[in-house]
Amino acid sequence: MRTVRGWLRDTAGGLPATFWYLWSGLLINRVGAFAMLFLPLYLTEARGVGAALTGLAVGAYGIGGVVGVLLGGVLTDRWGRRRTLFWAHLVAAMLMGGMAVATNVPIIALLAALVGIAHSMPGPAFVAAIVDVVPLPRRSRAFNLQFWAFNVGTALASALAGLLAEASYLALFLVDAGTTLCTAVIIAWKVPETLRPAVARPSTVDHGGTAGSGVAVPLDETGRSRRPRRGVGRGGLWVPLTDRIFLAFVGLTFVQAMLTTQNSTVMPLAMRADGLSSSAYGLVVALGGALIVAGQLFVPRLLDGRPKHRVLATATTLMALGYASLALADRLPSYLLAALVWTVGSMLAAPPNAEINAELAPPALRGRYQAVFYLTFPAAAFVAPSIGGTSLQYLGDGHWLAVGAVGLLATAGHLLAGPPRERRVAAGLGPARAQGHAPEAGPPHAPTGSPAAAPVDGAPPDPGPAGTPGTVRAPSP
């Protein structure tokens, strides 16, 4: 029993109540996020739309997603996390209700584009809010729980979607709208604004004002004041798009996204060429989801105290080897074994990816950094099938060897890019400790007194940031 309590404490203990409300909203929203998965079938079967127009409507949703990510990032920093989350979910619910009753194909395509915008806008705000309220030592477990909830919700959505689609497409859209509205209600009711305003505090360092005077200086995640990097105050996306260390990390994440996108784009074609059925493909996909649901909560203990760049290098190597092994696969067991390897790599990569993104972003620009980071996934969803189909056609099984080689190059990239990135993070944390500033404990007026806000089993609170910068932070015992 003590071992179970210790595991629960390490996995979910000591996280603030606001995080749990955000987490609950994410889970509920993902469970109901299934209508757009069935949009092609809805248009062709229920509305009698041809394949070409169906493709345009689905493409409109994807284009809206790219716009929504960028818009959500800017609004997250300028308008606030709570407002962006609430209005994006409320508008998405209304648009989904409109799609349920729309019959005109151009109107459906327009609504699909708008839904794409509304669906993508909350992403940067969700992560920025988590970074705002979760102290540094607990972020690894928070992001691990976020990744787990996303995959659990997606798995449940896949199971429910088929049942609802067989009963009624109208019910499919309305239930999706209802779960989105539930998330909006949770945010409006329980989630405070977590964006920390600039504060005036005495300063003996020139921050653009008179030495020793009270100057409005934003606080970073350690609670100390610091002068923003050049361009931070200008707004827009200029700073993340010119941040070389961050862009190197984004590029490596793009390669990882290219690898994982093989699952839904090129691998089905390879399995069909090997004479395997659609149900076999479903089993391979289901295995990955089951592994994440069953095993992701055990990942934090495995990663505690290990350098992030080495964790990511190991994860990318596993993914590269898993996909490269498909060059030899021609039977279902081989595909299942390969899926086991690359899924373990994905599970290891999720927490440090999110932590690094949070560490590199200036507090005033967390939303915009998240927006640029999130762009890697729609970009990979476009590039992977565009190149992968041609590669598979002309290289055959050699395509998978090429995918593995690209993955191993990304492994080397993580090993090379990690030390400069960690020096930058260390430079940001060192002065705060030297000056004795307290670590961030959460936003002003964060809700307290909830069981979710207290450590599990009466564990003492974490004393503050610990460990070496650039390592996956270990939970306090």
VOPAGU-2260 file (C-alpha; in pm, 1 decimal, decimal comma):
REM VOPAGU-2260
SITE   aa  ch    i         X         Y         Z
SITE  MET   A    0       0,0       0,0       0,0
SITE  ARG   A    1     286,0     236,7      81,9
SITE  THR   A    2     436,5     169,4    -260,9
SITE  VAL   A    3     104,8     259,2    -426,1
SITE  ARG   A    4      81,6     579,4    -221,1
SITE  GLY   A    5     435,6     669,2    -318,6
SITE  TRP   A    6     358,6     611,7    -686,1
SITE  LEU   A    7      46,1     828,1    -664,2
SITE  ARG   A    8     241,9    1101,9    -487,7
SITE  ASP   A    9     516,8    1095,2    -750,4
SITE  THR   A   10     268,6    1083,8   -1038,1
SITE  ALA   A   11      -3,6    1327,2    -937,4
SITE  GLY   A   12      73,5    1470,7    -594,6
SITE  GLY   A   13     131,4    1833,8    -508,2
SITE  LEU   A   14     -24,4    1984,3    -821,3
SITE  PRO   A   15    -239,8    2297,4    -776,4
SITE  ALA   A   16    -617,2    2290,6    -810,9
SITE  THR   A   17    -610,7    2508,6   -1122,4
SITE  PHE   A   18    -406,1    2245,2   -1301,7
SITE  TRP   A   19    -664,0    1978,3   -1223,0
SITE  TYR   A   20    -946,2    2193,7   -1357,4
SITE  LEU   A   21    -747,6    2250,2   -1676,4
SITE  TRP   A   22    -669,7    1879,5   -1693,5
SITE  SER   A   23   -1036,1    1785,5   -1644,9
SITE  GLY   A   24   -1143,2    2027,3   -1917,4
SITE  LEU   A   25    -884,4    1881,6   -2155,8
SITE  LEU   A   26    -996,2    1524,6   -2084,9
SITE  ILE   A   27   -1366,8    1603,8   -2128,4
SITE  ASN   A   28   -1297,5    1794,5   -2446,7
SITE  ARG   A   29   -1088,4    1513,4   -2595,2
SITE  VAL   A   30   -1348,8    1248,8   -2512,5
SITE  GLY   A   31   -1600,1    1441,9   -2719,9
SITE  ALA   A   32   -1364,4    1552,5   -2998,0
SITE  PHE   A   33   -1476,9    1307,9   -3263,0
SITE  ALA   A   34   -1710,4    1486,5   -3504,8
SITE  MET   A   35   -1434,5    1619,0   -3731,4
SITE  LEU   A   36   -1282,1    1271,1   -3758,5
SITE  PHE   A   37   -1601,5    1164,3   -3933,3
SITE  LEU   A   38   -1636,2    1475,8   -4148,3
SITE  PRO   A   39   -1534,4    1294,8   -4472,5
SITE  LEU   A   40   -1786,7    1014,7   -4411,8
SITE  TYR   A   41   -2054,1    1265,2   -4307,9
SITE  LEU   A   42   -2013,6    1465,1   -4628,2
SITE  THR   A   43   -2004,1    1166,6   -4862,5
SITE  GLU   A   44   -2270,2     949,8   -4696,9
SITE  ALA   A   45   -2514,2    1194,7   -4538,9
SITE  ARG   A   46   -2476,3    1489,2   -4777,4
SITE  GLY   A   47   -2383,1    1310,6   -5100,5
SITE  VAL   A   48   -2078,2    1529,0   -5160,1
SITE  GLY   A   49   -1814,7    1412,6   -5408,0
SITE  ALA   A   50   -1460,7    1322,7   -5314,9
SITE  ALA   A   51   -1310,0    1645,9   -5452,4
SITE  LEU   A   52   -1537,4    1879,1   -5256,5
SITE  THR   A   53   -1500,2    1661,6   -4947,6
SITE  GLY   A   54   -1124,6    1698,4   -4972,0
SITE  LEU   A   55   -1157,7    2076,1   -4996,2
SITE  ALA   A   56   -1380,8    2089,9   -4687,7
SITE  VAL   A   57   -1142,5    1875,3   -4485,1
SITE  GLY   A   58    -850,5    2084,7   -4611,9
SITE  ALA   A   59   -1031,4    2398,8   -4497,0
SITE  TYR   A   60   -1036,1    2256,0   -4144,4
SITE  GLY   A   61    -660,2    2197,1   -4161,5
SITE  ILE   A   62    -589,4    2549,3   -4286,4
SITE  GLY   A   63    -806,7    2686,4   -4008,2
SITE  GLY   A   64    -597,8    2488,3   -3761,5
SITE  VAL   A   65    -277,4    2661,6   -3869,7
SITE  VAL   A   66    -440,6    3004,7   -3839,0
SITE  GLY   A   67    -591,7    2911,1   -3502,8
SITE  VAL   A   68    -258,4    2808,9   -3351,8
SITE  LEU   A   69     -96,8    3142,3   -3439,6
SITE  LEU   A   70    -399,3    3346,4   -3336,1
SITE  GLY   A   71    -431,0    3151,9   -3011,8
SITE  GLY   A   72     -66,8    3213,0   -2926,1
SITE  VAL   A   73     -91,7    3589,1   -2972,3
SITE  LEU   A   74    -422,6    3614,3   -2784,5
SITE  THR   A   75    -288,3    3398,2   -2502,2
SITE  ASP   A   76     -19,1    3658,5   -2430,1
SITE  ARG   A   77    -219,9    3972,7   -2506,8
SITE  TRP   A   78    -573,4    3883,4   -2401,9
SITE  GLY   A   79    -500,0    3626,7   -2133,0
SITE  ARG   A   80    -509,3    3249,2   -2092,7
SITE  ARG   A   81    -856,8    3226,7   -1941,4
SITE  ARG   A   82   -1030,0    3447,1   -2197,4
SITE  THR   A   83    -865,1    3266,5   -2489,2
SITE  LEU   A   84    -961,6    2925,5   -2351,4
SITE  PHE   A   85   -1319,4    3023,9   -2267,1
SITE  TRP   A   86   -1409,8    3202,4   -2587,9
SITE  ALA   A   87   -1236,3    2948,5   -2812,8
SITE  HIS   A   88   -1434,6    2662,6   -2656,5
SITE  LEU   A   89   -1761,3    2858,0   -2651,9
SITE  VAL   A   90   -1728,2    2958,4   -3017,9
SITE  ALA   A   91   -1625,1    2603,8   -3114,4
SITE  ALA   A   92   -1937,1    2463,5   -2948,3
SITE  MET   A   93   -2159,1    2710,2   -3135,5
SITE  LEU   A   94   -1990,3    2636,5   -3468,9
SITE  MET   A   95   -2023,2    2262,8   -3412,5
SITE  GLY   A   96   -2393,0    2307,2   -3349,4
SITE  GLY   A   97   -2413,0    2499,1   -3677,3
SITE  MET   A   98   -2241,3    2215,8   -3865,4
SITE  ALA   A   99   -2496,0    1971,3   -3725,5
SITE  VAL   A  100   -2781,4    2145,5   -3907,5
SITE  ALA   A  101   -2604,8    2298,6   -4210,7
SITE  THR   A  102   -2697,3    2148,9   -4548,7
SITE  ASN   A  103   -2524,3    2383,2   -4794,6
SITE  VAL   A  104   -2179,5    2247,3   -4884,4
SITE  PRO   A  105   -1999,9    2587,2   -4908,5
SITE  ILE   A  106   -2144,3    2679,6   -4569,7
SITE  ILE   A  107   -2020,5    2346,7   -4425,9
SITE  ALA   A  108   -1672,6    2413,6   -4567,9
SITE  LEU   A  109   -1670,2    2764,0   -4418,5
SITE  LEU   A  110   -1783,5    2628,3   -4082,0
SITE  ALA   A  111   -1512,0    2360,3   -4102,2
SITE  ALA   A  112   -1246,2    2630,1   -4148,7
SITE  LEU   A  113   -1382,8    2828,8   -3854,9
SITE  VAL   A  114   -1400,8    2516,1   -3639,3
SITE  GLY   A  115   -1037,1    2448,9   -3727,6
SITE  ILE   A  116    -946,2    2794,1   -3597,6
SITE  ALA   A  117   -1149,3    2751,3   -3277,7
SITE  HIS   A  118   -1019,0    2399,0   -3212,9
SITE  SER   A  119    -653,4    2502,4   -3243,9
SITE  MET   A  120    -667,1    2827,2   -3047,3
SITE  PRO   A  121    -677,3    2669,5   -2696,7
SITE  GLY   A  122    -355,5    2467,5   -2743,0
SITE  PRO   A  123    -103,8    2744,3   -2661,9
SITE  ALA   A  124    -327,3    2878,4   -2383,7
SITE  PHE   A  125    -361,3    2538,5   -2215,1
SITE  VAL   A  126      14,1    2483,6   -2198,7
SITE  ALA   A  127      90,8    2845,0   -2102,7
SITE  ALA   A  128    -160,7    2824,0   -1816,1
SITE  ILE   A  129      -5,2    2498,9   -1692,9
SITE  VAL   A  130     339,5    2660,2   -1694,8
SITE  ASP   A  131     196,7    2961,6   -1509,7
SITE  VAL   A  132      47,6    2764,1   -1221,1
SITE  VAL   A  133     273,8    2458,5   -1182,8
SITE  PRO   A  134     610,0    2521,8   -1010,8
SITE  LEU   A  135     926,8    2409,6   -1185,6
SITE  PRO   A  136     988,0    2086,5    -988,7
SITE  ARG   A  137     638,6    1955,0   -1071,9
SITE  ARG   A  138     610,4    2042,6   -1438,6
SITE  SER   A  139     741,8    1710,1   -1563,6
SITE  ARG   A  140     459,1    1520,6   -1394,0
SITE  ALA   A  141     205,1    1785,5   -1500,8
SITE  PHE   A  142     297,4    1754,8   -1867,6
SITE  ASN   A  143     306,4    1377,5   -1836,7
SITE  LEU   A  144     -50,4    1381,5   -1702,2
SITE  GLN   A  145    -154,7    1618,0   -1981,5
SITE  PHE   A  146     -14,3    1381,4   -2246,7
SITE  TRP   A  147    -186,7    1086,6   -2079,0
SITE  ALA   A  148    -523,5    1264,7   -2061,4
SITE  PHE   A  149    -499,1    1362,9   -2428,0
SITE  ASN   A  150    -443,4    1002,5   -2533,0
SITE  VAL   A  151    -704,4     857,6   -2298,0
SITE  GLY   A  152    -957,9    1106,9   -2429,6
SITE  THR   A  153    -866,2    1029,7   -2790,2
SITE  ALA   A  154    -902,5     654,2   -2730,0
SITE  LEU   A  155   -1244,2     697,4   -2569,2
SITE  ALA   A  156   -1350,8     933,6   -2847,4
SITE  SER   A  157   -1260,2     675,4   -3110,7
SITE  ALA   A  158   -1472,1     414,0   -2934,9
SITE  LEU   A  159   -1773,5     645,8   -2890,1
SITE  ALA   A  160   -1758,5     801,7   -3234,7
SITE  GLY   A  161   -1836,0     482,8   -3422,8
SITE  LEU   A  162   -2140,7     412,3   -3208,4
SITE  LEU   A  163   -2278,2     764,6   -3244,5
SITE  ALA   A  164   -2213,0     778,1   -3619,8
SITE  GLU   A  165   -2411,5     458,4   -3669,7
SITE  ALA   A  166   -2701,2     604,1   -3470,6
SITE  SER   A  167   -2704,4     961,1   -3604,7
SITE  TYR   A  168   -2459,0    1209,7   -3750,1
SITE  LEU   A  169   -2667,0    1481,9   -3586,2
SITE  ALA   A  170   -2598,1    1325,1   -3245,5
SITE  LEU   A  171   -2227,9    1306,0   -3333,8
SITE  PHE   A  172   -2200,5    1682,2   -3383,7
SITE  LEU   A  173   -2429,4    1775,1   -3094,6
SITE  VAL   A  174   -2245,5    1556,6   -2840,5
SITE  ASP   A  175   -1915,7    1704,6   -2959,8
SITE  ALA   A  176   -2061,9    2053,9   -2911,2
SITE  GLY   A  177   -2190,1    1956,8   -2565,1
SITE  THR   A  178   -1853,6    1832,7   -2435,6
SITE  THR   A  179   -1683,7    2144,5   -2572,8
SITE  LEU   A  180   -1939,7    2358,4   -2391,1
SITE  CYS   A  181   -1874,0    2163,7   -2068,1
SITE  THR   A  182   -1506,8    2254,0   -2095,6
SITE  ALA   A  183   -1597,3    2621,5   -2144,4
SITE  VAL   A  184   -1812,6    2607,9   -1829,5
SITE  ILE   A  185   -1529,3    2452,4   -1625,0
SITE  ILE   A  186   -1289,7    2723,7   -1741,3
SITE  ALA   A  187   -1535,9    3004,5   -1666,4
SITE  TRP   A  188   -1625,5    2859,8   -1326,0
SITE  LYS   A  189   -1297,2    2731,8   -1185,6
SITE  VAL   A  190    -996,2    2856,0   -1382,4
SITE  PRO   A  191    -862,9    3202,3   -1286,3
SITE  GLU   A  192    -653,9    3419,5   -1514,7
SITE  THR   A  193    -297,6    3289,6   -1478,4
SITE  LEU   A  194    -115,3    3548,7   -1689,3
SITE  ARG   A  195     113,3    3732,3   -1449,0
SITE  PRO   A  196     114,1    4108,0   -1507,4
SITE  ALA   A  197     427,6    4317,2   -1501,9
SITE  VAL   A  198     493,5    4446,1   -1151,7
SITE  ALA   A  199     669,4    4753,6   -1022,2
SITE  ARG   A  200     945,2    4662,4    -781,6
SITE  PRO   A  201    1256,9    4837,3    -649,9
SITE  SER   A  202    1557,4    4775,6    -866,8
SITE  THR   A  203    1925,9    4857,8    -837,0
SITE  VAL   A  204    1986,0    4750,3   -1196,2
SITE  ASP   A  205    1904,5    4966,2   -1495,6
SITE  HIS   A  206    1604,9    4807,0   -1667,7
SITE  GLY   A  207    1536,6    5099,6   -1891,8
SITE  GLY   A  208    1449,1    5335,8   -1604,6
SITE  THR   A  209    1635,6    5522,0   -1333,6
SITE  ALA   A  210    1854,4    5308,8   -1111,9
SITE  GLY   A  211    1697,7    5242,1    -778,6
SITE  SER   A  212    1350,2    5346,7    -891,1
SITE  GLY   A  213    1038,7    5135,2    -915,4
SITE  VAL   A  214    1028,0    5005,4   -1274,1
SITE  ALA   A  215     761,4    4781,5   -1425,7
SITE  VAL   A  216     948,6    4457,8   -1493,0
SITE  PRO   A  217     788,5    4121,9   -1578,5
SITE  LEU   A  218     860,8    3828,4   -1350,2
SITE  ASP   A  219    1002,9    3507,4   -1487,6
SITE  GLU   A  220     907,4    3157,1   -1368,9
SITE  THR   A  221    1148,4    3175,7   -1076,2
SITE  GLY   A  222     981,9    3488,9    -941,1
SITE  ARG   A  223    1268,6    3726,6   -1016,8
SITE  SER   A  224    1259,6    4035,5   -1233,6
SITE  ARG   A  225    1452,7    4038,5   -1553,3
SITE  ARG   A  226    1485,2    4261,8   -1853,5
SITE  PRO   A  227    1296,0    4112,4   -2145,9
SITE  ARG   A  228    1499,4    4001,3   -2442,5
SITE  ARG   A  229    1502,2    4237,5   -2739,0
SITE  GLY   A  230    1169,6    4243,3   -2916,8
SITE  VAL   A  231     963,6    4098,9   -2634,1
SITE  GLY   A  232     765,8    4415,6   -2590,3
SITE  ARG   A  233     689,1    4453,1   -2959,9
SITE  GLY   A  234     426,2    4179,2   -2969,9
SITE  GLY   A  235     371,8    3947,2   -3260,0
SITE  LEU   A  236     578,9    3639,8   -3337,0
SITE  TRP   A  237     912,0    3806,8   -3409,8
SITE  VAL   A  238    1092,9    3688,1   -3097,1
SITE  PRO   A  239    1025,7    3312,4   -3122,4
SITE  LEU   A  240    1086,0    3318,6   -3497,6
SITE  THR   A  241    1433,9    3469,5   -3443,5
SITE  ASP   A  242    1530,2    3266,5   -3136,5
SITE  ARG   A  243    1794,6    3032,1   -3278,4
SITE  ILE   A  244    1815,8    2795,8   -2982,2
SITE  PHE   A  245    1438,3    2764,9   -2970,7
SITE  LEU   A  246    1414,0    2715,7   -3348,6
SITE  ALA   A  247    1673,2    2437,9   -3331,0
SITE  PHE   A  248    1452,3    2264,7   -3077,0
SITE  VAL   A  249    1143,1    2323,9   -3293,1
SITE  GLY   A  250    1324,8    2175,1   -3593,2
SITE  LEU   A  251    1410,8    1860,9   -3399,3
SITE  THR   A  252    1051,4    1837,5   -3279,0
SITE  PHE   A  253     938,1    1866,4   -3642,1
SITE  VAL   A  254    1148,4    1561,4   -3726,8
SITE  GLN   A  255     988,2    1373,2   -3437,8
SITE  ALA   A  256     644,2    1476,2   -3564,2
SITE  MET   A  257     741,7    1356,4   -3912,6
SITE  LEU   A  258     826,3    1018,0   -3764,5
SITE  THR   A  259     503,4     977,8   -3569,7
SITE  THR   A  260     293,8    1098,1   -3865,2
SITE  GLN   A  261     410,7     791,5   -4056,4
SITE  ASN   A  262     151,2     600,4   -3852,5
SITE  SER   A  263    -148,4     763,5   -4013,0
SITE  THR   A  264      -8,4     850,7   -4356,4
SITE  VAL   A  265     244,7     605,3   -4502,9
SITE  MET   A  266     218,9     296,5   -4283,2
SITE  PRO   A  267    -139,3     211,3   -4393,4
SITE  LEU   A  268     -16,9     206,2   -4754,6
SITE  ALA   A  269     275,5     -20,1   -4665,2
SITE  MET   A  270      50,4    -259,7   -4474,3
SITE  ARG   A  271    -191,9    -278,3   -4765,4
SITE  ALA   A  272      99,2    -352,7   -5000,3
SITE  ASP   A  273     195,2    -638,6   -4768,2
SITE  GLY   A  274    -155,4    -781,2   -4799,9
SITE  LEU   A  275    -269,1    -685,0   -4450,3
SITE  SER   A  276    -626,1    -575,3   -4382,5
SITE  SER   A  277    -766,5    -256,0   -4233,9
SITE  SER   A  278    -836,3    -442,6   -3910,4
SITE  ALA   A  279    -465,6    -527,8   -3886,7
SITE  TYR   A  280    -383,2    -158,5   -3918,4
SITE  GLY   A  281    -640,0     -86,4   -3647,3
SITE  LEU   A  282    -466,0    -332,7   -3414,9
SITE  VAL   A  283    -128,9    -162,2   -3465,2
SITE  VAL   A  284    -278,5     178,9   -3387,1
SITE  ALA   A  285    -472,0      40,9   -3090,3
SITE  LEU   A  286    -154,3    -112,8   -2945,5
SITE  GLY   A  287      14,2     226,9   -2935,1
SITE  GLY   A  288    -283,4     386,5   -2764,3
SITE  ALA   A  289    -311,1     105,2   -2511,5
SITE  LEU   A  290      58,4     129,4   -2421,4
SITE  ILE   A  291      31,1     503,4   -2358,3
SITE  VAL   A  292    -284,9     466,5   -2149,2
SITE  ALA   A  293    -137,0     182,4   -1942,4
SITE  GLY   A  294     222,3     296,9   -1910,8
SITE  GLN   A  295     252,8     675,0   -1943,0
SITE  LEU   A  296     189,2     738,5   -1573,9
SITE  PHE   A  297     499,1     533,8   -1487,1
SITE  VAL   A  298     728,8     744,4   -1705,0
SITE  PRO   A  299     815,3    1024,9   -1454,9
SITE  ARG   A  300    1001,7     792,3   -1218,4
SITE  LEU   A  301    1196,1     649,7   -1509,9
SITE  LEU   A  302    1309,7     994,5   -1623,1
SITE  ASP   A  303    1376,6    1157,8   -1286,0
SITE  GLY   A  304    1703,6    1351,6   -1280,9
SITE  ARG   A  305    1814,6    1253,4   -1630,6
SITE  PRO   A  306    1936,2    1520,8   -1876,5
SITE  LYS   A  307    1653,9    1615,2   -2110,7
SITE  HIS   A  308    1862,6    1614,7   -2426,6
SITE  ARG   A  309    1978,4    1259,8   -2355,0
SITE  VAL   A  310    1622,2    1148,2   -2285,3
SITE  LEU   A  311    1512,3    1298,6   -2617,3
SITE  ALA   A  312    1809,0    1141,8   -2796,6
SITE  THR   A  313    1715,3     801,4   -2653,7
SITE  ALA   A  314    1349,5     850,5   -2743,1
SITE  THR   A  315    1429,2     958,2   -3098,2
SITE  THR   A  316    1662,9     660,9   -3141,9
SITE  LEU   A  317    1387,7     420,7   -3037,4
SITE  MET   A  318    1145,3     583,8   -3279,0
SITE  ALA   A  319    1400,3     573,7   -3561,0
SITE  LEU   A  320    1478,0     206,2   -3502,5
SITE  GLY   A  321    1109,7     119,2   -3475,6
SITE  TYR   A  322    1021,8     273,8   -3810,3
SITE  ALA   A  323    1340,5     148,2   -3978,2
SITE  SER   A  324    1247,7    -207,6   -3878,6
SITE  LEU   A  325     938,9    -182,6   -4102,4
SITE  ALA   A  326    1176,6    -237,7   -4393,6
SITE  LEU   A  327    1181,1    -603,7   -4280,9
SITE  ALA   A  328     816,3    -625,8   -4174,2
SITE  ASP   A  329     564,2    -814,4   -4386,8
SITE  ARG   A  330     345,0    -978,0   -4121,0
SITE  LEU   A  331     127,0    -835,6   -3844,7
SITE  PRO   A  332     353,9    -949,7   -3554,5
SITE  SER   A  333     643,6    -757,2   -3707,9
SITE  TYR   A  334     435,7    -441,5   -3730,3
SITE  LEU   A  335     316,6    -485,4   -3371,3
SITE  LEU   A  336     674,2    -525,7   -3245,3
SITE  ALA   A  337     785,6    -215,0   -3434,9
SITE  ALA   A  338     489,3     -20,1   -3292,2
SITE  LEU   A  339     593,1    -123,6   -2942,0
SITE  VAL   A  340     940,7      22,7   -2994,6
SITE  TRP   A  341     836,4     356,2   -3143,3
SITE  THR   A  342     553,0     404,1   -2893,9
SITE  VAL   A  343     796,5     370,8   -2602,5
SITE  GLY   A  344    1005,2     640,1   -2770,5
SITE  SER   A  345     701,0     868,3   -2797,4
SITE  MET   A  346     617,2     812,7   -2431,6
SITE  LEU   A  347     969,9     907,8   -2321,4
SITE  ALA   A  348     978,1    1218,2   -2540,5
SITE  ALA   A  349     650,5    1378,6   -2429,1
SITE  PRO   A  350     743,9    1523,8   -2084,0
SITE  PRO   A  351    1088,6    1670,7   -2171,9
SITE  ASN   A  352     954,7    1818,3   -2497,4
SITE  ALA   A  353     694,2    2016,9   -2307,5
SITE  GLU   A  354     937,2    2115,5   -2030,3
SITE  ILE   A  355    1200,1    2246,8   -2272,0
SITE  ASN   A  356     941,6    2452,3   -2454,8
SITE  ALA   A  357     833,7    2604,8   -2122,8
SITE  GLU   A  358    1192,9    2675,0   -2015,4
SITE  LEU   A  359    1289,8    2855,4   -2334,7
SITE  ALA   A  360     985,5    3083,0   -2353,4
SITE  PRO   A  361    1002,1    3425,8   -2183,5
SITE  PRO   A  362     705,5    3453,9   -1944,1
SITE  ALA   A  363     552,4    3739,5   -2142,5
SITE  LEU   A  364     562,1    3534,7   -2465,2
SITE  ARG   A  365     468,7    3185,6   -2354,3
SITE  GLY   A  366     164,4    3174,7   -2578,4
SITE  ARG   A  367     355,5    3282,1   -2889,3
SITE  TYR   A  368     634,5    3031,9   -2826,5
SITE  GLN   A  369     371,3    2761,1   -2785,9
SITE  ALA   A  370     210,2    2868,6   -3113,6
SITE  VAL   A  371     534,7    2833,1   -3309,6
SITE  PHE   A  372     602,7    2500,3   -3138,9
SITE  TYR   A  373     253,3    2370,5   -3221,2
SITE  LEU   A  374     299,7    2455,3   -3589,9
SITE  THR   A  375     537,4    2160,9   -3622,5
SITE  PHE   A  376     247,5    1916,6   -3609,1
SITE  PRO   A  377      26,1    2047,6   -3893,2
SITE  ALA   A  378     344,1    2107,1   -4092,6
SITE  ALA   A  379     446,7    1744,3   -4043,1
SITE  ALA   A  380      93,0    1629,6   -4126,2
SITE  PHE   A  381     131,5    1804,3   -4463,7
SITE  VAL   A  382     495,5    1721,1   -4543,5
SITE  ALA   A  383     499,4    1356,4   -4431,9
SITE  PRO   A  384     232,7    1226,0   -4671,9
SITE  SER   A  385     348,2    1456,5   -4951,2
SITE  ILE   A  386     702,5    1318,8   -4944,9
SITE  GLY   A  387     624,8     978,9   -4793,8
SITE  GLY   A  388     389,2     862,0   -5067,0
SITE  THR   A  389     644,0     936,3   -5338,7
SITE  SER   A  390     925,5     785,5   -5132,2
SITE  LEU   A  391     731,1     464,2   -5070,6
SITE  GLN   A  392     639,8     436,0   -5438,4
SITE  TYR   A  393     997,0     468,3   -5565,9
SITE  LEU   A  394    1204,1     333,4   -5275,9
SITE  GLY   A  395     972,6      61,6   -5149,9
SITE  ASP   A  396    1099,3     -75,7   -4820,3
SITE  GLY   A  397    1396,4     156,7   -4853,8
SITE  HIS   A  398    1159,3     435,4   -4746,9
SITE  TRP   A  399    1167,1     304,1   -4391,2
SITE  LEU   A  400    1546,3     293,2   -4389,9
SITE  ALA   A  401    1544,4     658,2   -4499,4
SITE  VAL   A  402    1298,5     744,6   -4221,0
SITE  GLY   A  403    1522,6     570,1   -3968,4
SITE  ALA   A  404    1829,3     755,3   -4097,2
SITE  VAL   A  405    1653,1    1091,2   -4059,2
SITE  GLY   A  406    1556,1     992,9   -3705,1
SITE  LEU   A  407    1916,2     905,6   -3616,9
SITE  LEU   A  408    2029,9    1242,6   -3753,0
SITE  ALA   A  409    1779,0    1402,6   -3515,6
SITE  THR   A  410    1931,6    1197,0   -3233,4
SITE  ALA   A  411    2268,5    1354,7   -3309,2
SITE  GLY   A  412    2096,1    1692,8   -3326,6
SITE  HIS   A  413    1957,3    1652,3   -2974,8
SITE  LEU   A  414    2301,3    1562,6   -2838,8
SITE  LEU   A  415    2457,3    1866,9   -3007,5
SITE  ALA   A  416    2179,2    2117,0   -2932,0
SITE  GLY   A  417    2124,7    2010,8   -2571,3
SITE  PRO   A  418    2430,2    2164,0   -2398,7
SITE  PRO   A  419    2386,2    2519,9   -2541,5
SITE  ARG   A  420    2017,6    2505,4   -2456,2
SITE  GLU   A  421    2092,8    2395,5   -2101,3
SITE  ARG   A  422    2352,2    2670,5   -2060,4
SITE  ARG   A  423    2087,1    2923,7   -2156,9
SITE  VAL   A  424    1840,7    2778,0   -1905,6
SITE  ALA   A  425    2110,6    2769,2   -1637,1
SITE  ALA   A  426    2198,7    3132,4   -1704,7
SITE  GLY   A  427    1836,1    3224,4   -1649,0
SITE  LEU   A  428    1805,6    3033,3   -1320,7
SITE  GLY   A  429    2143,9    3106,6   -1162,7
SITE  PRO   A  430    2103,2    3478,2   -1087,8
SITE  ALA   A  431    1764,2    3421,2    -926,9
SITE  ARG   A  432    1910,7    3180,5    -675,8
SITE  ALA   A  433    2209,4    3401,7    -618,2
SITE  GLN   A  434    1982,2    3695,3    -536,0
SITE  GLY   A  435    1765,2    3484,3    -308,5
SITE  HIS   A  436    1437,6    3532,1    -496,3
SITE  ALA   A  437    1171,2    3278,5    -414,9
SITE  PRO   A  438    1049,7    3035,9    -683,2
SITE  GLU   A  439     713,4    3081,9    -843,0
SITE  ALA   A  440     439,3    2920,4    -640,5
SITE  GLY   A  441     152,3    2999,1    -873,9
SITE  PRO   A  442     -44,9    3296,3    -995,4
SITE  PRO   A  443    -202,3    3548,5    -763,1
SITE  HIS   A  444    -537,3    3437,7    -627,2
SITE  ALA   A  445    -492,8    3076,2    -736,9
SITE  PRO   A  446    -758,4    2859,5    -568,9
SITE  THR   A  447    -641,5    2678,3    -260,6
SITE  GLY   A  448    -791,3    2447,4      -7,8
SITE  SER   A  449    -896,3    2189,0    -264,5
SITE  PRO   A  450    -785,3    1829,2    -216,9
SITE  ALA   A  451    -635,8    1847,1    -561,6
SITE  ALA   A  452    -409,0    2127,8    -451,1
SITE  ALA   A  453    -257,4    1932,4    -162,9
SITE  PRO   A  454      13,0    1665,4    -191,9
SITE  VAL   A  455    -115,1    1310,2    -189,2
SITE  ASP   A  456     -98,3    1124,6     142,1
SITE  GLY   A  457       5,4    1429,9     337,0
SITE  ALA   A  458     340,9    1461,1     165,8
SITE  PRO   A  459     530,6    1781,8     243,0
SITE  PRO   A  460     532,1    2045,0     -29,8
SITE  ASP   A  461     826,8    2068,6    -262,7
SITE  PRO   A  462    1084,2    2316,1    -130,0
SITE  GLY   A  463    1133,2    2482,9    -467,3
SITE  PRO   A  464    1335,5    2434,6    -783,6
SITE  ALA   A  465    1585,4    2154,8    -743,4
SITE  GLY   A  466    1819,5    1958,0    -959,5
SITE  THR   A  467    2041,1    2054,2   -1245,7
SITE  PRO   A  468    1898,4    2275,8   -1521,2
SITE  GLY   A  469    1830,9    2064,6   -1827,9
SITE  THR   A  470    1735,1    1753,6   -1632,5
SITE  VAL   A  471    1391,9    1602,5   -1600,3
SITE  ARG   A  472    1299,3    1719,1   -1251,6
SITE  ALA   A  473    1241,4    1457,4    -989,4
SITE  PRO   A  474     930,8    1487,4    -769,9
SITE  SER   A  475    1001,0    1542,1    -404,2
SITE  PRO   A  476     963,3    1229,3    -190,9
